[in-house]
Amino acid sequence: MKILNLVRNLIAYVIPAILRQAQDGEHRRTKAGIYLNSSSAKGGMTMVILIVLSLSFFWPVWFKGKLPIPADALVGLYHPFRDYYAADFPNGVPFKNYILTDPVLQQYPWKWLAINQLGSILKGVSFKDTPLLENPYSFGGYGASSIENIQAGTFYPLNILFFLINNFSAAWTVFIILQSILASLFMYWWLKENSLKNSAAIFGGLVWAFSSFNLVWLEWGNIGHAGLWLPLALLCVDKMQKTKNKKQKTWKWHAILQFVLSSSLFAGHLQVTLYLLMAVALYWFIRLGISKRSISLFLVFCFLFLALTSIQWIPSLKFTLSSNREVEQQDALTREGFFIRPHQLVQMISPDFFGNPSTLNYRGAWNYAEQVIYIGIIPLLFVLLGVLTKNSQKNDVDSICYSLSNLHLHRFCWSLIIIGLLFATDNPISRLPYQLKLPLISDLQPTRLSYLITFGLSSLSAFGLNEFIKNPRKLFSKVITIVVVFTVLLFALLIISSKLSPEDKLISQRNLIWPVTLLILFYILSGLFYLFENKKQKTKNKKLQLFALCSLLFVISDLFRFGWKFTPFSPKEYLYPITPAIKFLQNNIRENDRYMTLDRRILPPNANIIYELKSIEGYDPIYSKQYALLIGEMESGEVADKPQSFGRIIRPINYKSPITALLGVRYALSLSDLEEERWVKVFQEGKTRIYERR
């Protein structure tokens, strides 16, 4: 209760604190009569604001005791959990989002295994003890170890949370929440470094932290942590540029940048880290220029980065080269949802125009998380305002975007957006790397470029708001123009939706209500601000503060609504409950025994890791090619020349094959009776039957 009261009290001070943030450089007098420069106090209060607003998104954690993980999908979709809860939920436990299973079936168990192995090592167990490095629970023991599996994030510095908090699910909760907090803080610091006003920097920090990319991938953990370091990396480059011609030592910023980039890789998602590195490299040469010194320094920096992170990428690369990844990627260009379909870019204005998986009415390309790009309709308005803002020398607008034109900061953000859209959407250019089978690039999922797109858009939205705060009267006409443009676009979507099927029409038109409402409210707000603008500086500043606050509240309501609609929070008891069937396996499986399931609705791969049960199944985008060959032979009964594609999930069902004995399979789980004499039913829970090989 003390924690809840503290959170409530902090939130109670958020709105008054925001109102005090917009006046830059003002001095405040304390009761003791001492004048203090507000910059340091302002920075501290801003951090509190960003932290409290980020924490408020996770209100189900604080007020309902839920966990930010889709455990409801685990118990709602799979047996024997459905059997376990059948008395209370005969039709299955209700779950929020059917496409969110990876966090509970990949990231959580992999992190759990890695942390437990690290804990054993810290207790004095030698690295030479092979079981500490391997994953004996998946793929018949042929799966990637915690070091080879980069998604486990074994060496991520923030893993310290799991050792400081003596409860893994509680530590995981903090781990997930930290993504939003750190993303908003890092973005705020970078924007402030580039001279944006405090309110605009807060705006940009929150837009970035709760943009679609960071929200739809929030509960994966590794994806968000890999990407949140980008603005801090750019800040380091800015600091290096500002001190390169001075006597000040820049070594600390080199060290911080090295730590930041290494942390991104160690976080556990190589593709996001690659995009981050590309963005930082582009920014490096924009800021530091192209010269012998900057190129030499860049090459040295790259060498140090590769050396420092070699403990992770070398074993991961070795395992990947011997994996079945090439076979899995052969049909990539024909796979549904592999690219962002151009027509789905309307989701930048109305994210649920094609429905939403959480409401079971999504009609767009698979899958929603890969296709949606959204930063909020109000931030998008400010993005376009920055585009329409002309050079400050021509219209007397003190434009941060264009006063830094020599550094091309504005163009940097647009480069991320344009390049990202070019290679993320389906077109001849984006298909070229996959047709040429370029190493590494042809293994990437192009839709993840939404990471760079949303970052660029979020940055430009802060620049646009900064422009308006500086010169609201001169830019008011442009704001109205953009609002009219958006209104026309929404009206066009309304006309388009009328030509859809009756069911799809209802979905699309219902989901247009929210963005239209926001636009109307913002239009009213802008009109009131313009009509009642006062030329007195003090009054004008207060109204600017109020306008910035209202804009921020619009954004928070929009993005939080988007996130809450998509993101599940689950009761603690749904997170890997021990059912009678699981308890039976735990009590009876010997050290070298394994089990298999004969139905995809039973105990999904990797869930067994938490229970320390060994299986011949596995779920991983990168798995052993040799094991794929063996399972292919097991399923077909014939020796195969090359491995087949299993779609990242290996779940063999040919329990009659002699290879099951070779793999140590003792138990088979089924939802129907087996007539094979060698298999005897030894336990049953609800529909879940357990058979033992005799």
C-alpha positions in Angstrom: 0.0 0.0 0.0 2.9 2.4 0.7 4.1 1.9 -2.9 0.7 2.5 -4.3 0.3 5.7 -2.2 3.7 6.9 -3.4 2.8 6.3 -7.0 -0.5 8.2 -6.5 1.3 11.1 -4.8 3.8 11.3 -7.6 1.1 11.4 -10.3 -0.7 14.1 -8.4 2.3 16.3 -8.9 2.9 15.5 -12.6 0.5 18.1 -14.2 1.7 21.0 -12.0 5.3 20.0 -12.6 4.8 20.0 -16.4 3.3 23.5 -16.3 6.5 24.7 -14.6 8.8 23.1 -17.2 8.3 25.2 -20.3 10.1 28.4 -19.2 13.8 27.9 -20.0 16.4 29.7 -18.0 14.1 31.2 -15.4 15.4 31.6 -11.9 13.3 30.5 -8.9 13.7 31.8 -5.3 13.6 29.4 -2.4 12.0 30.2 0.9 15.4 30.7 2.4 16.0 33.6 0.0 18.5 31.7 -2.2 18.3 32.1 -6.0 18.8 28.9 -7.8 19.3 28.3 -11.6 16.3 26.2 -12.6 18.2 24.1 -15.2 19.4 21.4 -12.8 16.2 21.4 -10.8 14.2 21.3 -14.0 16.3 18.3 -15.3 15.6 16.4 -12.1 11.9 17.2 -12.1 11.7 16.2 -15.8 13.1 12.8 -15.0 10.5 12.3 -12.4 7.8 13.3 -14.8 9.0 10.9 -17.5 9.4 8.1 -15.0 5.9 8.6 -13.4 4.2 8.9 -16.8 6.0 5.7 -18.0 5.0 3.9 -14.8 1.4 5.0 -15.2 1.1 2.9 -18.4 1.7 -0.2 -16.3 -1.2 0.5 -13.9 -2.4 -3.1 -14.0 0.9 -4.1 -12.3 0.5 -1.6 -9.5 -3.2 -1.8 -8.9 -4.1 -5.3 -9.9 -0.9 -7.2 -9.2 -0.7 -8.5 -12.8 2.4 -9.3 -14.8 3.4 -7.7 -18.2 3.6 -11.0 -20.0 1.0 -12.9 -22.1 0.7 -15.8 -19.7 -3.1 -15.7 -20.3 -2.4 -17.0 -23.9 -0.3 -19.9 -22.4 -3.1 -21.2 -20.2 -5.9 -20.2 -22.6 -4.5 -22.0 -25.7 -2.7 -25.1 -24.5 -3.3 -28.3 -22.5 -2.8 -29.4 -19.8 -3.4 -25.8 -18.6 -6.8 -25.7 -20.2 -7.6 -29.0 -18.3 -6.3 -27.5 -15.1 -8.7 -24.5 -15.3 -11.6 -26.4 -17.0 -13.8 -26.3 -13.8 -13.8 -22.5 -13.8 -13.4 -22.0 -17.6 -15.0 -24.9 -19.5 -14.4 -23.1 -22.8 -10.8 -22.2 -21.9 -9.3 -19.2 -20.0 -10.0 -16.0 -21.8 -6.8 -14.4 -23.3 -6.3 -10.9 -24.7 -4.1 -11.3 -27.8 -3.6 -14.6 -29.7 -0.5 -13.4 -31.6 1.4 -12.8 -28.4 2.9 -16.1 -27.4 6.6 -15.6 -28.1 7.4 -13.7 -24.9 6.1 -16.5 -22.8 7.5 -19.3 -25.0 10.8 -17.9 -26.0 12.2 -14.8 -24.2 11.0 -15.6 -20.7 12.2 -19.2 -20.5 15.5 -18.5 -22.3 16.2 -15.6 -19.9 15.2 -17.8 -17.0 17.6 -20.5 -18.1 20.5 -18.1 -18.7 20.1 -16.4 -15.3 20.0 -19.7 -13.5 23.1 -20.8 -15.3 24.9 -17.5 -14.5 23.7 -17.9 -10.9 25.3 -21.4 -10.7 28.5 -20.0 -12.1 28.6 -17.2 -9.6 28.2 -19.8 -6.9 31.5 -21.3 -7.9 30.6 -23.9 -10.5 33.2 -24.1 -13.3 32.5 -22.9 -16.9 33.9 -26.3 -18.0 30.8 -27.9 -16.6 29.0 -28.4 -19.9 25.4 -28.6 -18.7 25.8 -25.0 -17.5 26.3 -23.8 -21.1 23.9 -26.1 -23.0 20.1 -26.1 -23.2 19.3 -29.8 -22.5 15.6 -29.2 -22.5 14.9 -28.4 -26.2 15.6 -30.0 -29.6 16.6 -33.2 -27.9 19.6 -31.4 -26.4 20.8 -30.1 -29.8 19.5 -26.6 -29.3 21.6 -23.5 -28.9 23.2 -22.9 -25.6 22.5 -19.8 -23.6 25.7 -18.3 -25.1 25.0 -19.4 -28.6 21.4 -18.2 -28.4 21.8 -14.4 -28.6 18.1 -13.9 -27.7 18.8 -15.1 -24.2 20.8 -11.9 -23.6 23.1 -13.8 -21.3 25.7 -11.0 -21.0 23.3 -8.0 -20.9 24.4 -5.6 -18.2 20.9 -5.0 -16.9 20.6 -8.7 -16.1 21.9 -7.5 -12.7 18.2 -6.9 -11.9 17.6 -10.6 -11.8 20.2 -11.0 -9.1 19.2 -7.9 -7.1 15.5 -9.0 -7.1 15.1 -12.5 -5.6 12.0 -13.3 -7.6 12.3 -14.0 -11.3 8.8 -12.9 -12.3 9.1 -9.6 -10.3 12.5 -9.0 -11.9 11.1 -9.6 -15.3 8.3 -7.1 -14.6 10.9 -4.4 -13.7 12.9 -5.5 -16.8 9.9 -4.8 -19.0 9.0 -1.6 -17.4 12.5 -0.2 -17.6 12.2 -0.2 -21.4 9.7 2.6 -21.4 11.5 4.6 -18.7 14.9 4.4 -20.3 13.7 5.0 -23.9 11.9 8.2 -22.8 14.8 9.5 -20.7 17.5 8.8 -23.4 15.3 10.4 -26.1 14.7 13.4 -23.8 18.4 13.9 -23.2 19.3 13.7 -26.8 16.6 16.2 -27.8 17.7 18.6 -25.1 21.3 18.3 -26.3 20.1 19.6 -29.6 18.6 22.7 -28.0 14.9 21.8 -28.0 12.7 23.3 -25.4 12.0 21.3 -22.4 8.3 20.6 -23.2 9.2 19.6 -26.8 11.9 17.2 -25.5 9.4 15.6 -23.0 6.9 15.3 -25.8 9.5 13.6 -28.1 10.7 11.3 -25.3 7.2 10.0 -24.6 6.2 9.7 -28.2 9.3 7.5 -28.9 8.9 5.4 -25.7 5.3 4.6 -26.5 5.4 4.5 -30.3 4.0 1.4 -32.0 7.4 -0.3 -32.3 8.1 0.0 -28.6 4.6 -1.0 -27.6 3.9 -4.0 -29.9 7.3 -5.5 -29.0 7.2 -4.4 -25.4 6.7 -7.8 -23.7 9.5 -9.5 -25.7 12.0 -7.6 -23.6 15.0 -8.3 -25.7 13.8 -6.3 -28.7 13.0 -3.2 -26.7 16.2 -3.3 -24.7 18.2 -3.7 -27.9 16.6 -0.6 -29.4 16.3 1.8 -26.5 20.0 2.7 -26.6 19.8 4.6 -29.9 19.2 8.2 -28.7 21.8 7.8 -26.0 24.3 6.6 -28.6 23.5 9.7 -30.7 23.9 11.9 -27.6 27.5 10.5 -27.2 28.3 11.3 -30.8 27.0 14.9 -30.2 29.2 15.2 -27.2 32.2 14.0 -29.1 31.6 16.5 -31.9 31.3 19.4 -29.5 34.6 18.6 -27.8 36.7 17.4 -30.7 38.3 20.7 -31.3 38.7 21.6 -27.6 41.2 20.6 -25.0 38.5 18.7 -23.1 39.0 15.0 -22.9 36.5 13.0 -25.0 37.5 9.6 -23.8 34.6 9.2 -21.5 32.1 9.7 -24.3 33.9 7.1 -26.4 33.7 4.8 -23.4 30.0 5.5 -22.9 29.3 5.0 -26.6 31.2 1.7 -26.5 29.2 0.6 -23.5 25.9 1.7 -25.1 26.5 -0.2 -28.4 27.7 -3.3 -26.6 24.7 -3.3 -24.4 22.4 -3.1 -27.4 24.0 -6.3 -28.9 24.1 -8.1 -25.5 20.4 -7.3 -25.0 19.5 -10.1 -27.4 18.1 -9.0 -30.8 20.8 -8.8 -33.5 18.5 -7.3 -36.2 17.5 -4.3 -34.1 21.2 -3.8 -33.1 22.3 -3.9 -36.7 19.8 -1.1 -37.5 21.0 0.8 -34.5 24.6 0.5 -35.6 23.7 1.7 -39.1 21.9 4.7 -37.8 24.8 5.6 -35.4 27.3 5.2 -38.3 25.3 7.6 -40.5 25.0 10.1 -37.6 28.8 9.7 -36.9 29.8 11.0 -40.3 27.1 13.7 -40.3 28.3 15.0 -37.0 32.0 14.4 -37.2 32.3 14.8 -41.0 34.1 12.7 -43.5 37.8 13.0 -42.9 40.9 10.8 -42.3 40.5 11.4 -38.6 36.8 10.5 -38.4 37.2 7.5 -40.6 40.2 6.2 -38.7 38.5 6.8 -35.4 35.4 5.0 -36.7 37.4 2.0 -37.8 39.2 1.8 -34.4 35.8 2.1 -32.7 34.4 -0.8 -34.8 37.4 -3.0 -34.0 37.0 -2.4 -30.3 33.2 -3.0 -30.5 33.8 -6.4 -32.2 36.4 -7.3 -29.7 34.4 -6.5 -26.7 31.3 -8.3 -27.9 33.1 -11.3 -29.4 32.1 -13.4 -26.4 28.5 -13.2 -27.7 28.6 -12.9 -31.5 31.3 -15.5 -32.2 29.5 -18.5 -30.7 26.2 -17.1 -32.1 27.7 -16.9 -35.5 29.1 -20.4 -35.4 25.8 -21.9 -34.4 23.9 -19.8 -37.0 26.3 -21.0 -39.8 25.5 -24.6 -38.9 21.8 -24.0 -38.5 18.8 -24.6 -40.8 18.2 -20.8 -41.2 19.0 -20.8 -44.9 16.3 -23.4 -45.5 13.8 -21.5 -43.4 14.4 -18.3 -45.4 13.9 -19.9 -48.9 10.3 -18.9 -49.2 10.7 -15.5 -47.5 9.5 -13.5 -50.5 6.3 -15.4 -50.9 5.5 -15.4 -47.1 2.5 -13.3 -46.1 3.4 -10.2 -44.2 7.1 -10.5 -44.9 7.1 -6.9 -46.2 4.8 -4.1 -45.1 2.1 -3.8 -47.7 1.8 -0.2 -49.0 -1.9 0.0 -48.3 -1.3 -0.8 -44.7 0.5 2.5 -44.3 -2.9 4.0 -43.6 -2.3 2.6 -40.1 0.0 5.6 -39.6 -3.2 7.6 -39.3 -5.7 5.0 -38.0 -3.7 2.0 -36.5 -6.8 -0.2 -36.3 -8.3 0.6 -39.7 -7.9 -3.1 -40.5 -8.9 -4.2 -37.0 -6.9 -5.5 -34.1 -5.9 -9.0 -33.1 -6.9 -8.3 -29.4 -10.5 -7.8 -30.6 -10.3 -10.8 -32.9 -11.2 -8.7 -36.0 -7.8 -8.0 -37.6 -8.2 -8.2 -41.4 -4.8 -7.0 -42.5 -1.6 -8.9 -43.5 -0.1 -11.2 -41.0 0.9 -10.1 -38.5 -0.3 -6.9 -36.9 2.9 -6.2 -34.9 5.0 -6.4 -38.1 2.7 -4.2 -40.2 1.7 -1.3 -37.9 3.6 2.0 -37.8 2.1 4.6 -35.5 3.4 7.5 -33.3 0.0 9.1 -32.7 -2.0 11.4 -35.0 -1.1 14.6 -33.1 2.7 13.8 -33.2 2.3 13.0 -36.9 0.7 16.5 -37.4 3.9 18.1 -35.9 6.1 15.9 -38.1 4.4 17.6 -41.1 4.6 21.0 -39.5 8.4 20.6 -39.5 8.3 19.7 -43.2 6.3 22.9 -44.0 8.5 25.1 -41.9 10.7 27.2 -44.2 14.2 28.5 -43.7 14.4 30.8 -40.7 16.2 33.5 -42.7 13.1 33.8 -45.0 10.3 33.8 -42.4 12.1 35.0 -39.2 11.3 31.7 -37.5 14.0 30.6 -35.2 14.0 27.1 -36.4 16.0 24.4 -34.6 15.6 22.1 -37.5 17.1 24.5 -40.0 19.6 26.3 -37.7 21.4 23.0 -37.5 21.2 22.5 -41.3 25.0 22.4 -41.4 24.8 19.2 -39.4 21.9 17.8 -41.3 20.1 16.7 -38.1 16.7 17.1 -39.8 17.9 15.3 -42.9 19.2 12.5 -40.7 15.8 11.8 -39.3 14.2 11.9 -42.7 16.9 9.5 -44.0 15.9 7.0 -41.4 12.2 7.3 -42.4 12.7 7.2 -46.2 15.3 4.4 -46.2 13.2 2.5 -43.7 10.0 2.8 -45.8 11.9 2.0 -49.0 13.2 -1.4 -47.7 10.3 -2.3 -45.4 7.5 -2.0 -48.0 7.1 -4.5 -50.8 8.8 -3.1 -54.0 11.5 -4.2 -56.5 14.3 -2.4 -54.5 13.4 -4.0 -51.2 13.2 -7.5 -52.8 16.6 -7.2 -54.4 18.8 -8.2 -51.3 16.7 -11.4 -50.9 16.9 -12.2 -54.6 20.7 -11.7 -54.6 20.9 -13.7 -51.3 23.1 -11.1 -49.7 24.8 -12.4 -46.6 23.2 -11.4 -43.3 20.8 -8.9 -45.0 18.8 -11.7 -46.6 18.2 -13.2 -43.2 16.5 -10.1 -41.8 12.8 -9.5 -41.4 12.3 -6.2 -43.3 9.2 -5.1 -41.4 11.4 -4.5 -38.3 12.7 -1.4 -40.1 9.7 0.2 -38.4 12.2 0.7 -35.6 14.1 3.3 -37.5 10.9 4.8 -39.1 9.2 5.4 -35.7 12.4 6.8 -34.3 12.7 9.3 -37.1 9.1 10.2 -36.9 9.2 10.6 -33.1 12.2 12.9 -33.4 10.6 15.1 -36.1 7.4 15.4 -34.0 9.5 16.9 -31.2 11.1 19.3 -33.7 7.7 20.3 -35.1 6.3 21.1 -31.6 9.4 23.0 -30.8 8.8 25.2 -33.9 5.2 25.9 -32.9 6.1 26.8 -29.3 8.7 29.3 -30.6 6.4 31.0 -33.1 2.8 29.9 -32.7 1.1 32.8 -34.5 3.3 32.5 -37.6 2.9 28.7 -37.8 -0.8 28.6 -36.9 -1.9 28.7 -40.5 0.3 25.7 -41.3 -1.2 23.8 -38.4 -4.7 24.4 -39.7 -3.5 23.3 -43.2 -2.2 20.0 -41.8 -5.4 19.4 -39.8 -7.4 20.0 -43.0 -5.2 17.5 -44.9 -5.6 14.9 -42.2 -9.4 15.5 -42.2 -9.5 14.9 -46.0 -7.4 11.8 -45.6 -9.7 10.4 -42.9 -12.7 11.3 -45.0 -11.1 9.4 -47.9 -10.6 6.4 -45.6 -14.3 6.6 -44.7 -15.2 6.5 -48.4 -12.8 3.6 -49.0 -14.2 1.7 -46.1 -17.7 2.0 -47.4 -16.7 -0.2 -50.3 -15.5 -3.0 -48.1 -17.6 -6.0 -47.0 -20.3 -5.1 -44.4 -18.2 -6.7 -41.6 -15.0 -5.0 -42.6 -16.8 -1.7 -43.2 -18.1 -1.7 -39.7 -14.6 -2.5 -38.2 -12.9 0.3 -40.2 -15.5 3.0 -39.7 -15.7 2.3 -36.0 -11.9 2.6 -35.6 -11.9 5.9 -37.4 -14.0 7.5 -34.6 -11.0 7.9 -32.3 -8.6 9.7 -34.6 -11.4 12.0 -35.9 -12.2 12.9 -32.3 -8.6 13.7 -31.5 -8.3 15.9 -34.6 -11.5 17.8 -33.7 -10.3 18.4 -30.1 -6.9 19.5 -31.3 -8.5 21.8 -33.8 -10.6 23.4 -31.1 -7.5 23.7 -28.8 -5.5 25.4 -31.6 -8.3 27.8 -32.4 -8.8 28.8 -28.8 -5.1 29.3 -28.4 -5.0 31.5 -31.5 -8.1 33.6 -30.6 -7.0 34.3 -27.0 -3.3 34.7 -27.6 -1.9 37.6 -25.6 1.1 39.6 -26.7 2.4 40.0 -23.2 5.3 37.7 -22.8 4.4 36.4 -19.4 0.8 35.6 -20.3 1.9 34.2 -23.7 4.3 31.8 -21.9 1.6 30.5 -19.7 -0.6 29.8 -22.6 2.2 28.1 -24.4 2.7 25.9 -21.4 -1.0 25.0 -21.4 -1.0 24.3 -25.1 2.1 22.0 -24.7 0.4 20.3 -21.7 -2.8 19.6 -23.6 -0.8 18.3 -26.6 1.0 16.0 -24.3 -2.2 14.8 -22.7 -3.6 14.1 -26.2 -0.6 12.0 -27.1 -0.6 10.1 -23.8 -4.3 9.3 -24.1 -3.8 8.2 -27.8 -0.7 6.1 -27.4 -1.7 4.6 -24.0 -5.1 3.6 -25.5 -3.3 2.0 -28.4 -0.9 0.1 -26.1 -3.5 -1.0 -23.5 -5.7 -2.3 -26.3 -2.9 -4.5 -27.7 -0.9 -5.4 -24.6 -2.0 -8.2 -22.1 -1.3 -8.1 -18.4 -1.8 -11.5 -16.8 -2.6 -12.7 -13.3 0.5 -14.2 -11.6 -1.1 -17.6 -11.2 -1.3 -18.0 -15.0 2.5 -17.9 -15.3 3.6 -21.5 -15.7 1.2 -23.2 -13.2 2.2 -26.7 -12.1 -0.7 -29.0 -13.2 -1.1 -32.7 -12.1 0.1 -33.8 -15.5 3.2 -31.7 -15.3 3.8 -32.8 -11.7 3.6 -36.4 -12.9 6.3 -35.8 -15.5 8.5 -34.0 -13.0 8.3 -36.9 -10.6 8.8 -39.7 -13.1 11.2 -38.5 -15.9 14.7 -39.7 -15.2 17.9 -37.8 -16.0 18.1 -39.0 -19.7 14.4 -39.4 -20.4 12.5 -37.1 -22.7 8.9 -36.6 -23.8 7.1 -35.7 -27.0 3.6 -34.3 -27.7 1.4 -35.6 -30.4 -0.8 -32.5 -30.7 0.1 -28.9 -31.2 -2.4 -27.9 -28.5 -0.4 -29.6 -25.8 2.5 -28.1 -23.8 4.2 -25.9 -26.4 8.0 -26.1 -27.0 10.2 -24.1 -24.6 7.5 -24.0 -21.9 9.1 -27.2 -20.6 12.3 -25.3 -19.8 10.7 -23.7 -16.7 9.6 -27.1 -15.4 13.1 -28.5 -16.2 11.6 -31.2 -18.4 13.5 -32.5 -21.4 11.8 -32.7 -24.8 12.7 -33.5 -28.4 10.7 -30.5 -29.5 11.9 -26.9 -29.9 10.9 -23.4 -31.0 13.6 -21.2 -32.3 14.2 -19.3 -35.6 17.8 -20.8 -35.5 18.2 -24.5 -34.8 20.6 -27.2 -35.8 20.6 -28.4 -39.4 21.7 -31.9 -38.3 18.8 -32.2 -35.9 16.5 -31.0 -38.7 17.8 -33.9 -40.9 17.3 -36.4 -38.1 13.7 -35.3 -37.4 13.0 -35.3 -41.1 14.1 -38.9 -41.3 12.0 -39.7 -38.1 8.8 -38.2 -39.6 9.2 -39.6 -43.1 10.9 -42.9 -42.4 13.4 -42.1 -45.2 16.9 -40.8 -45.2 16.8 -37.2 -46.5 19.6 -35.5 -48.6 18.8 -32.1 -47.2 16.8 -30.8 -44.3 13.3 -29.5 -44.7 11.7 -26.4 -43.3 9.9 -26.7 -40.0 8.8 -23.1 -39.7 11.0 -22.5 -36.6 9.0 -25.0 -34.6 10.0 -28.7 -34.5 7.2 -30.9 -33.1 7.6 -34.5 -34.4 4.5 -36.7 -34.0 5.7 -40.1 -35.4 6.0 -41.8 -32.0 6.2 -45.2 -33.7 9.6 -44.4 -35.2 12.6 -46.2 -33.7 14.4 -42.8 -33.6 12.2 -41.9 -30.6 14.1 -44.5 -28.6 17.4 -43.1 -29.9 16.4 -39.7 -28.6 15.4 -41.1 -25.2 11.6 -40.5 -25.5 9.9 -42.2 -22.6 6.6 -40.4 -22.5 4.1 -39.2 -25.2 1.4 -36.7 -24.5 -1.8 -37.0 -26.5 -5.4 -35.7 -26.6 -6.6 -39.0 -28.0 -6.2 -42.7 -27.2 -3.2 -44.5 -28.7 -3.6 -48.1 -29.8 0.0 -49.0 -30.1 0.8 -51.9 -27.7 4.2 -50.6 -26.8 2.7 -47.4 -25.4 0.6 -47.7 -22.2 -1.5 -44.9 -20.7 -0.1 -44.1 -17.2 -1.8 -40.8 -16.4 -4.6 -38.5 -17.5 -5.6 -35.0 -16.7 -8.8 -33.8 -18.4 -8.2 -34.4 -22.1 -4.4 -34.7 -21.7 -3.2 -38.3 -21.8 0.3 -39.4 -20.9 1.6 -42.7 -22.4 4.8 -44.5 -21.5 6.9 -46.5 -23.7 7.2 -50.1 -22.5 
